[in-house]
Amino acid sequence: MQGELDNSWAVLGEIYGGDAKLRELGLTIRRVRSTLDDADRLGARAKYVPVRAKFRTGDELLKLLVGPLYDDNPNIGVRELIQNAVDACREMEDVLAQRRHPVARPNLRRDADVVVFLEELEDGTGCLTVEDNGIGMTPRIICDYFLTAGASFRNCEAWHKQHDDETGTPRVLRSGRFGIGVLAAFLLGNEIHVSTRHVDEERGVAFSCRLEDPEVELRWTDRPVGTTIQIQIGNSRVVDRLVGDGDTPGVDWDWYGLERPRLARGMLLRRTRVPNRHNPSPILTGESWLAPAVSLPSPGSELPAKWRRINYPEFDDLHWTWELPWAMACNGILIGHPNLHASFC
C-alpha cells in the first residue's frame, strides 16, 4: 500500500506540478501508519513477543555436515557427482524427445555422456573432473538449488512441469533427490570449479567456491550445453585412495553399471608406486581408462541369463541376481553393501 501511495504522489506531482492552479491537488495521506511500526509498544500490549523466531543454520553447519554425512569417504563424493551427472543426461534426453529438434552438445572423450577423470600431479596432489552433456543449469538453478543445501530442483514444480507426463508421473529416472550431493564434492578437496550451460540459455555460467566463502561470483562464459565440475585435491592420501591398488585400480569409485547414459572413467598417473605387501601389484604411470566391474540390465530390457525380474507396484522395474551378492543398485547407481545376499537394481 505504501508503494502505491508513493507512486500516486509521484504521478500527481509530475502532471500537476507545473500548473499554479492545479499543483495544490494531491493526497492528504503520505504515509501509512500501523501498530506494527513500534515493536516495543506492540510487545507491551500483545500476548506474544513480536520477534521473528525460527530454527536457523550457521555458516559452519555445512562443514560439520560433509564428513559425518558421507563417512569421510572421498569415493562417496565421486558417487554423488556421477549420480547428478547421470540424472542431468536423462533430463536432457527427455527434453530432446519432447522438443524433437537437435541441440548442439559437447563431444566428450570416449564418446561418453559422462566422463570422470582423475589427474595426478607430480607432488601427489590431483584434480578430479566430472563432465557431462546433460541439461545444464541456469543462474537461478545454481543460486536457489545447487548452492543451497537441502534444496533439490528435482522436487520443485518447475522440474515436474518439464518432466512429468499427463498423469503426473516423471518420465525421467531420478537418483538424486535431497539436494545435498554437491556437499560430497568437498570430501575430495576444499575448492570446486563449476562451468555449466542450460539447454535454454544462450551462454553459460562459471564459478569457483569453497564452503567457507560468504559469497560466490557467477561469471558468464561461452561453452556448449552441459556441466563440468573440477575439484582440486590437495591431499595426496585422497588421491592414493582413489587410485586404489594394482589389481583393480579405481574400483572404489566404480559406481555406475548401465549402458545409457554412457559413462567413461579414466586416470592420468604421474607418480611411480612401489609394490609392497599391502599392494603387491604395480600401478603403471600414464593415462588409462577403467572398465566397469559391473554391467546391469537396463529397465524394461530383456534380462540376461541368471537375472530375474520382480513385479512390484512401487517400482517401474526390479531385477535381482545371485551373481552379485555384495551389490545393490538404484537406477544404475551402485549402493553396495557386503552383507547383502542378493542384488537388486
C-alpha positions in Angstrom: 0.0 0.0 0.0 2.8 2.4 0.8 4.3 1.8 -2.6 1.0 2.7 -4.3 0.8 5.9 -2.3 4.4 6.8 -3.3 3.7 6.2 -7.0 0.5 8.2 -6.8 2.3 11.2 -5.3 5.0 11.0 -8.0 2.4 10.9 -10.8 0.4 13.8 -9.4 3.5 15.9 -8.9 4.7 15.2 -12.5 1.3 16.0 -14.1 0.0 18.9 -12.0 3.2 20.3 -10.5 3.8 22.8 -13.4 0.3 24.3 -13.2 -0.1 27.0 -10.5 -3.8 26.3 -10.1 -3.5 22.5 -10.0 -0.3 22.0 -8.1 -2.2 22.0 -4.8 -4.1 18.9 -5.9 -2.8 15.9 -4.0 -3.4 13.2 -1.4 -4.0 14.1 2.2 -2.1 11.0 3.3 1.6 10.5 2.6 2.5 7.7 5.0 0.6 4.5 6.1 0.9 4.0 9.8 0.1 0.9 11.8 0.6 -0.6 15.2 3.5 -2.6 13.8 5.6 0.5 13.4 6.6 0.5 17.1 7.6 -3.1 18.1 8.2 -2.1 21.7 4.7 -0.7 22.2 3.2 -3.6 20.3 5.1 -6.0 22.5 3.9 -4.4 25.7 0.3 -4.8 24.7 0.3 -8.1 22.8 0.2 -11.6 24.4 3.1 -12.7 22.2 6.6 -11.4 21.6 6.8 -9.6 18.2 10.1 -11.1 17.0 10.9 -13.5 14.2 11.9 -16.7 15.9 12.7 -19.9 13.9 15.4 -22.5 13.5 18.4 -21.2 11.6 21.7 -22.6 10.5 25.1 -21.0 11.0 27.8 -20.8 8.3 29.8 -23.6 10.0 27.0 -26.2 9.6 28.0 -27.1 6.0 31.5 -28.0 7.2 30.0 -30.1 10.1 27.7 -32.0 7.7 30.1 -33.0 5.0 32.3 -35.5 6.8 29.7 -37.4 9.0 27.1 -37.4 6.3 29.3 -39.4 3.9 31.6 -41.1 6.5 34.5 -39.0 5.3 34.8 -41.3 2.3 36.1 -39.5 -0.9 34.8 -42.3 -3.1 31.2 -41.4 -1.9 31.9 -37.9 -3.2 32.6 -39.3 -6.6 29.4 -41.3 -6.5 27.3 -38.2 -5.7 28.8 -36.3 -8.6 28.3 -39.2 -11.0 24.7 -39.5 -9.8 24.0 -35.8 -10.5 25.7 -36.0 -14.0 23.7 -39.1 -15.0 20.4 -37.5 -13.9 21.3 -34.4 -15.9 21.8 -36.6 -19.1 18.5 -38.3 -18.6 16.7 -35.0 -18.2 18.4 -33.8 -21.4 17.2 -36.9 -23.3 13.7 -36.2 -22.1 13.8 -32.6 -23.2 15.1 -33.6 -26.7 12.3 -36.2 -27.0 9.7 -33.6 -26.2 11.0 -30.9 -28.5 12.1 -33.1 -31.4 14.8 -30.8 -32.7 18.6 -31.1 -32.4 20.6 -29.3 -29.7 24.4 -28.8 -30.0 26.0 -31.0 -27.3 29.7 -31.3 -26.5 31.7 -34.3 -27.8 33.2 -35.8 -24.7 36.1 -38.3 -24.6 35.4 -41.9 -25.3 32.1 -41.0 -27.0 30.6 -40.8 -23.5 27.8 -38.8 -22.0 29.6 -38.5 -18.6 33.4 -38.5 -18.2 35.0 -38.9 -14.8 38.8 -38.3 -14.9 41.4 -38.3 -12.1 44.6 -36.5 -12.9 47.5 -36.9 -10.5 50.2 -34.2 -10.3 53.9 -34.7 -9.6 53.6 -33.6 -6.0 51.0 -36.2 -5.2 48.0 -33.8 -5.3 45.5 -34.0 -8.1 42.3 -32.9 -9.8 39.1 -34.8 -10.4 36.9 -33.7 -13.3 33.3 -34.7 -13.9 31.8 -33.5 -17.2 28.5 -34.3 -18.8 26.5 -33.3 -21.9 23.3 -33.1 -19.8 20.7 -30.4 -19.4 22.9 -27.9 -17.6 22.0 -25.2 -15.0 20.7 -21.7 -15.2 21.9 -19.0 -12.8 18.6 -19.3 -10.9 19.1 -23.1 -10.5 22.7 -22.5 -9.3 21.7 -20.0 -6.7 18.4 -21.5 -5.5 19.3 -25.2 -5.6 22.9 -26.1 -6.4 24.4 -23.8 -3.8 21.5 -24.3 -1.3 22.0 -27.4 0.9 18.7 -29.4 1.2 17.0 -27.7 -1.8 16.5 -30.1 -4.7 15.5 -28.8 -8.1 14.1 -32.2 -8.9 11.5 -31.8 -6.2 10.2 -28.4 -7.4 7.2 -27.6 -9.5 9.2 -26.3 -12.5 11.0 -29.7 -12.8 7.8 -31.7 -12.6 6.2 -29.4 -15.2 9.0 -30.1 -17.6 9.5 -33.8 -17.0 6.1 -35.3 -15.9 3.7 -37.0 -18.2 0.0 -36.2 -18.4 -0.7 -38.4 -15.4 1.8 -36.6 -13.2 4.4 -39.4 -13.4 8.0 -38.4 -14.0 9.4 -39.6 -17.4 12.9 -39.4 -16.0 14.6 -41.8 -13.6 16.0 -39.8 -10.7 18.7 -40.8 -8.3 19.5 -37.5 -6.6 16.5 -36.3 -4.5 17.7 -34.4 -1.4 19.8 -31.5 -2.7 22.9 -32.4 -0.7 25.0 -34.1 -3.3 27.2 -31.1 -4.1 28.4 -31.1 -0.5 30.1 -34.5 -1.2 32.5 -32.8 -3.6 34.2 -31.3 -0.6 35.2 -34.7 0.6 37.7 -34.6 -2.2 39.0 -31.1 -1.9 38.4 -27.7 -0.4 37.6 -25.9 -3.7 35.4 -26.7 -6.7 35.2 -25.1 -10.1 31.9 -25.3 -12.0 31.1 -24.4 -15.6 27.6 -25.0 -16.9 25.2 -24.0 -19.6 21.4 -24.8 -19.6 19.8 -26.1 -22.8 17.5 -23.0 -22.8 20.4 -20.5 -22.3 22.5 -18.8 -25.0 25.6 -18.7 -22.8 27.0 -20.5 -19.8 28.0 -19.6 -16.2 31.2 -20.4 -14.4 32.2 -20.0 -10.8 34.6 -21.3 -8.1 33.7 -21.7 -4.5 34.8 -23.0 -1.1 32.5 -24.0 1.8 33.6 -21.0 3.8 33.1 -18.4 1.1 30.5 -15.8 2.1 29.5 -15.1 -1.5 30.1 -16.8 -4.9 30.6 -14.8 -8.0 28.9 -16.1 -11.1 30.6 -15.2 -14.5 29.2 -15.5 -18.0 31.1 -17.9 -20.2 30.9 -19.3 -23.7 30.6 -23.1 -23.6 28.3 -25.9 -25.0 25.3 -27.2 -23.2 26.3 -29.4 -20.2 28.2 -29.2 -16.9 31.8 -29.5 -15.9 32.9 -29.8 -12.2 36.5 -29.8 -11.2 37.7 -30.5 -7.6 41.3 -29.6 -6.6 42.6 -32.5 -4.4 45.2 -31.1 -2.1 45.7 -34.2 0.0 47.9 -36.9 -1.6 46.2 -39.6 0.6 42.9 -38.8 -1.0 44.5 -39.3 -4.4 46.0 -42.6 -3.3 42.7 -43.8 -2.1 41.1 -43.0 -5.4 43.8 -44.7 -7.3 43.5 -47.9 -5.3 45.7 -51.0 -5.8 47.3 -52.5 -8.9 44.9 -55.4 -9.3 41.7 -53.2 -9.5 42.7 -49.5 -9.8 39.9 -47.1 -9.3 37.4 -49.8 -8.3 36.2 -48.0 -5.2 34.6 -45.2 -7.3 33.2 -47.6 -9.9 29.6 -46.7 -9.1 27.7 -47.0 -12.4 26.5 -50.1 -14.2 24.1 -49.2 -17.0 24.9 -48.8 -20.7 23.0 -45.5 -21.1 23.8 -42.8 -20.3 27.3 -43.8 -21.3 29.9 -43.2 -18.6 33.7 -43.3 -19.0 36.3 -43.3 -16.2 39.9 -42.6 -16.6 43.1 -41.8 -14.7 46.4 -40.0 -15.5 49.1 -41.0 -13.0 52.5 -39.3 -12.8 54.0 -41.0 -9.7 55.6 -44.4 -9.7 54.2 -46.6 -6.9 56.4 -49.2 -5.5 54.7 -52.6 -4.7 54.5 -53.6 -1.1 52.9 -56.3 1.0 49.6 -54.4 1.1 49.7 -53.6 -2.6 51.9 -56.2 -4.4 50.8 -55.4 -7.9 52.4 -52.4 -9.6 50.4 -49.4 -10.9 51.7 -48.0 -14.1 52.1 -44.3 -14.8 50.4 -42.7 -17.7 46.8 -42.4 -18.9 44.4 -45.4 -18.6 40.7 -45.9 -18.9 38.9 -48.2 -16.5 36.5 -50.9 -17.4 33.3 -51.1 -15.3 33.3 -54.0 -12.9 29.5 -54.5 -13.1 27.1 -54.5 -16.0 23.4 -54.0 -15.1 20.4 -54.7 -17.3 18.5 -51.6 -18.4 15.0 -51.0 -17.2 12.4 -52.8 -19.3 15.1 -54.7 -21.3 15.3 -58.4 -21.9 17.2 -59.8 -18.9 20.5 -61.8 -19.3 20.9 -65.3 -18.0 20.8 -65.7 -14.2 18.9 -62.4 -13.8 15.3 -62.4 -12.6 12.5 -59.8 -12.6 10.2 -59.0 -9.7 6.9 -57.2 -10.3 6.3 -54.7 -7.5 3.8 -51.8 -7.9 6.0 -49.1 -6.4 8.9 -49.7 -8.8 8.9 -49.4 -12.6 11.3 -52.4 -12.9 13.0 -54.6 -10.3 15.8 -57.1 -11.1 17.9 -59.4 -9.0 20.6 -62.0 -9.3 22.8 -64.2 -7.0 25.8 -63.4 -9.2 26.5 -60.1 -7.4 25.9 -60.9 -3.7 27.6 -57.7 -2.5 25.8 -55.1 -4.5 22.6 -53.1 -4.6 21.8 -50.5 -7.2 19.2 -47.9 -7.8 18.7 -46.5 -11.3 22.1 -47.8 -12.2 24.0 -46.3 -9.3 25.6 -48.8 -7.0 24.9 -48.6 -3.3 26.7 -51.8 -2.4 26.8 -53.4 1.0 28.9 -56.5 1.6 26.3 -58.1 3.9 23.6 -58.3 1.2 22.8 -61.7 0.0 21.2 -60.7 -3.3 21.4 -57.9 -5.8 18.6 -55.5 -6.8 18.5 -52.7 -9.4 
